[in-house]
Amino acid sequence: TTVAIMSAPPPPPPSAQPPAGLPAQQQHAGGASAQQQQQQQQPQTNDSLFAKDLRLMMYGFGDSKHPLDATVSLVEDIVVEYITDLVHRAAHLARKRGARMSREDVMHVLRRDPRKYGRALHLLQTQSEQNDALRSDQKYLAQG
C-alpha cells in the first residue's frame, strides 16, 4: 500500500497580492502567528463593552498578550454576571431600608470579602482625594 502525505501548499511569494475583499488587517498578516491570524479571521463584535480593557488586564495578570476572543468573552461574561449580582444585592438592601442604593449598600455587600472590601474602600478614598485636589486647583485658578 502507498501512503500519501498531505501537506499545505507553499505560501505565495511576498510580491503576490492578497485576495480582494479582505480587511487591511488580514491582507498584511504576513508575519503573524497562527493564533493572531485566527483572531483576525474571527468577526469582531461591538457587543463587548469591556473587551479592550479586559485584554489589557488579562495580559497584566500573566495571560497571553493577545488572548483568544472566546477567552475574553468568557471573562467578560463572568465579570458582568458578578457586577450584576452585586448591584442586585445592594439594591435589595436599599429597598429594605426604603432608600435609594448608595455606596454604603455596595460596601455592606462586600463586607464579608476583606480583599474586595479593602480594594473598594481604597478606591473610594482615592476618588475623594482626587476630587478634593481638583476642587482645590479650581479654587486656586479662580483666584489667580
N, C-alpha and C positions, 0 to 999 in steps of 0.2 A: 504494500500500500504506500501511497505517496501522501505526505502531509504538506499542505500548502500553508505557508506562513503569511498571514495578512499583516501588512504594515501600512502606516499612514502615508499618504502621498507626500513627496518632499515639499517644503514650504516654497512659496513663489519667490522669485528673486526680488530684492529690495526695490527695483525700479517698477515692479508691477503695480498697477493701480488697484486699490481695494474695490470691491463691488459697490456699485452705485446704490444710494439709498440708505447706507449705514450712517449712524450718527458719527460726528467727528471723533468722539472718544474711541469708538470701535475701529475706525479707519487707521488710527495711529497707535494701535496697541501692540506694535511690533515686538518690543522687548518685555511686555507684561507677562506676569506669571499666569499659569492656567487658572488659578483662583481669581485673579483680577479680571481675566478675560470672561470668566463665568459670571462674575458680578456685573460686568459691563453689559453682558447679554441679557441679564435679568431686567425686566422693566422696573423703573423706579416709580414708586407710588408716592403721591403727595399726601396720603392719608396720615403719614407718620409725622407727629409733632416734635418728637424728641430724638429722631434718628441721628442727626449730626452730633448733638451733644452726647448721646449715649455712646456713639462710636469713639469719641474722644475720651470719655470716662472709662470705657472698657479698655482702651489702649493704655490709659494711665494706670489701670489696675493690673496690667500684665497680659492682656489679650493681644491678638494679632493687630498690627497697625491697620489692616483692612479686614475687619470681621465680616463674616458672611451676613447677607441681608436677613436670612432666616434667623440667625442668632440675635441680631439687633432687634428684629421684630418680636422675638420671644421675650427678650429682656424688657422691651417697651411694654408688652402686654402685662408682664409681672409688675412693673412699676406703676402702670396706670391702675391695675387692679388694687394694689396696695394703697395708693393715694385715695382712690375712690372709697375703699373700705374705711380708711382713716377719717375722711371727711364725713361719711355717713354716721360713723360712731360719734364724732364730735357734734354733728348736727342733732343727733338723738339726745345727747346730754343737754344741749341748748334748749331743745323743745321741752325737756323735763323741767328745766328752770323757767321756762316761759320767756326766754330771751333769744336774741339773735346769736348766732355762732360767733365765738371770739377766739382769740389766741389761747386764752385760758382753757377753753374746751379742748383744743388740739393738744395742749400741753398735758391736760388731765388724761387724755387717751394714751399719750406716750409715757406716762409716769412709770409704768412697770418695766420699761426697757431703758436702763440707765444710759446706754450709749446714744440712743436716738434722742432721749430727753436732753442729755447734755449737749448734743450737737445742735438741737433746735434752740436751746437756751443760748448757746454761744452765738448762733446766727441772729437771734433777736437782739442780743446785746450789741453785736457788731452793727446791725441796722440802726439801732438807736444812736450809737456813737457817730455813724456816718451822717445821720440826719442832724445831729447836734452840730457837727463840724460844718455841714452845708449851711445851716441857719446862721452860724457864726460868721462864715465867709460872706454870706449875703448881707448881713448886718454891717460888716466892715466895709464892703464895697458901696453900700448905700450911703455911708457916712463920708467916704473919701471921694 
